[in-house]
Amino acid sequence: MNVSKEYFIRENSTAAYSGEWEADQYVGSLTLRKSLPDAETIVKELHQRVLSPLLPAETRDRFAGVYRTGDFMGVSGSGLSCPHGYEVPREMRLYGQVMNAKLKQVKCDKVVDIASLIKSMGYGHYELVRIHPFVDGTGRVARKMLTLMSKLACKKPIIIAPKHRSEYLDSLEKVTVTDNVDYFNKFLAKRWIGSLSRNKSEDLSQINELENYVASLRIK
């Protein structure tokens, strides 16, 4: 059996939708907890849920929620250079330590300004994609981390659809070239604005905050 082919049953398949639903249910359950698991556990649990439906039962324990051991060439079109397979566990430990602190700061009962929230979300997504800890499904897990952080902050989630892929990759490449993560944070802010409605009064305040944040960035 060619396992690699199984990985590429993607967005438009029933299995992919099932994995997305399972991951969304897990995100929802996390928002109801008084305390969160550590960030590494969250990432692995999200991946297990996203990828399991795409794999034959006999291979799930080898790939779902399991870090890659081989090298990864990077995300095509992004310019990202991903760490070697043997470096992934160390990189993910460091990622987890930073994210544990950031997740504790993002709570509905705390006042978190939109700039700080965007920066935390940007780190949570960008670093996960840069490390690329899984053979497949890392991008979907990184998007679920965005959803988790927005929901923890009692905000509507950012929608990044397939039609935004070119802009997404362009922002990643600009970070790679300039070493300035503001390019990716700007992309997230713009996508968040596009995910909200100017016809809804509850969205207008957040839209204004996001537009002010984008205007404050000293990048084109």
N, C-alpha and C positions, 0 to 999 in steps of 0.2 A: 504493500500500500504506500502511495506517495503522499506523505503527510503534508509536504509543502503545498500541494494542490488544495488540500482541505482548508489551509489557512486563508485561501483567497475566495472563499464563499463569503462575500462581503455585504455591503449595505443593503442590497435589494433582496436578500434571501430571508426566508422565514427564520432560519437559524440565527442570522445576524440580528434581526428584530428581537428575537427571544433573549439574546445576550444583552442587548441594550436595555430591555425591560427589566431583566434581573439586576443589572447594575443600578438602574434608576431606583429600584425598590430598596437596594442596599443603601444608596445615598439618602433616601427618605428616612430609613431607619436610623441612620447616624445622626440626623438632625434632631431626633427625639431623645437622644441619650444625654444624660447629665455630663458624662465624660466620654471622650473619644478614644478609640484604640490608637496606638502609635501610627504615624503616617506610613511607615513601610508596610504595616499590616493592612492598612486601608488600600494602598496601591495594589498589593497582591490579591486582596479579596475582590477588588474591582476587576482586575484582570481575569481572575478565575471565573467570574460571572460573565464577563464579556466574551471570553474565548471558548469556554466549555461547550456551548451548543454547536460550535463550528468544527469540533474535533470528534473523531471516533472515540468511543469509550476507552479503548485500550491505550490511547495516547494522552489522555487528559492529565494524568498525574505527571507526565514528563514535560508538559508545556504550559498548561493553564495555571497562572499564578507562580510560575517558576522563571527565575532570571535566566537570560541567555548565557551560554558559556563561550560561544563563538564570537567572532568579530562581526560588526555590522558596518556596512559601507556608508551609512548616513541617509538622511531623507533627501531623495532626489529633488533638486531644484532649490534646496535650502542653504547649501554651502556648509551645513553642519558636519563637523568631524566628531564621530561618536567614540567613546572610550573602548578599549579592548575588552573582550569578554571577561578576562580575569580581573579587570578593574571595576566591574559593575557592582559587586557586593559592597566594596568600600565607598564607591560613589553614592550608592543608594543609602548607606548608613548616614553619610553626611547630609544627603538630601532629607532624610527622615528627621534628623536632629533639627534642621532649620525649619522644616514644615511643622513639626510638633509645636514649636513656639508660635508660628504664624497662625495655625489653626486655633490655638488658645485665645488669640487676640481677636478672632472673627466670631463675635457672638451678638445675637439680637439685643441683648441687654447692655451692650457696650457701644459707645459712640465711636464709630470708625469712619474717618473721613474717606471720601471716594478715592483720593490719590493713593493713600496707604493701602486701601483694599485692592485697587488695580495692581499696585506693585507686588503685593503678596500673591495675587492670582497669577500675575505674569511669571513670577518665580516658580510657582507650583506647576505651571504648564510648561514653560520654556525649558527648565532644567530637566524635567522628566523626558521631554522629547530629545534633548541633547544627550542625555545618558542612554536613552533608548534601551531600557533594561530587558525588554521582551523580544522574542523572535518576531512576533506580530501582535498587533492590537495596542501598541503603546499610545498611538494618537487618540484612540477612543478612550483609553483610561485617562489621558491628560485632559480631555474635554470633560470627563466626569469629575475630575478634581476641580475644574472651574465651576461646574454646577454645584458641587458640595460647598465650596467656599461662598458662592453667592447665596445659597439657601441658608447657610449658617448665619450670614449677615442679614437675613430676611429680605433679600433682593431677588428680583426675577433673574433667571439664568441668561447667560450670553449664548446666542445662537450662532454657531459657525457651521454653515452649510457647504456642500460640495462646490457651489458656485463661488465661494469665497476662497477657494484653495490657492489661486494664483496670488492674491493679495496676502494671504497667510504665509506662503513660501517666500514672497518678496520681503516681508517683515523679518522673517527668520534670517534670510541672507544678509540683510542690512545690519542685524545684530552681529552676525559672524564677521562681517567686514569692518565694522566700526567699533565693536565691543561695547556698544551702547544699547542696553535692553529697552530704552525708551521707545525704540522703533516698534518693538513687539507690544509694549504696553499701550502705545498709541493705537495699534491695530485692534487690540482688545477693547479699548474705550470706544472706538468708532463702531465696532461690531455690537457693543452693548447699547449704544445709542440706537442703532438700527434694529435692535431686538425689542425696543420699547415703543410706546405709542404716544404721539403728541396729542392725541385726542382723549387721553386718559389723565385726569388731574393728578392721580397718584404717581404717574411716571414723569411729569414735567419737572419736578424738583431734581430728580436724579439725572434727567437729560441735561439740565442746566449745569449741574455739577460736573458731569462728564465733559460737556463742551468747554467749560472753563479749564478743566484739566488738560484737554487736548491743546487749547490755545496757549497754555502755560509752557508747553514743551518747546524747547529751542532746537527743533529739528524740522525738516521739511517733510 
